Amino acid sequence: MSASMTVNELYPRWLVAKEKKAPVALFDVRSMDEYRSGHVPGATLIPLNTLMARVDEFPKQGDVFLICHSGARSAQAVDYLARQAGHTNVINVAGGTMAWKQAGYPVDQA
């Protein structure tokens, strides 16, 4: 089973990193249009359909968080990275961007 974290568990870690001006390895696996409609600030877009070609862009060290709209596509991405690419540090953000927005956390649009 893959590791998972709720947005309420992720938010404090994201906030501390933001305050320290430190990067968070957070990857949004939705489409470009979905990403532009609202994403977690600092999230890097790597659409699920490009994942296999871009697997080297995911760090092998430290926690790597994957997020999508509700958590289904990011769970697929976590599973792929763990099983096929040997990543042991990937974490699915359960509830995804939808839960992030519902919690009232900040969102960037662009």
Secondary structure as UniProt FT lines:
FT   STRAND          3..6
FT   HELIX           7..19
FT   TURN            20..21
FT   STRAND          26..28
FT   HELIX           32..36
FT   TURN            41..42
FT   STRAND          44..45
FT   HELIX           48..50
FT   HELIX           52..57
FT   STRAND          64..67
FT   HELIX           72..83
FT   STRAND          90..94
FT   HELIX           96..102
FT   TURN            103..104
//
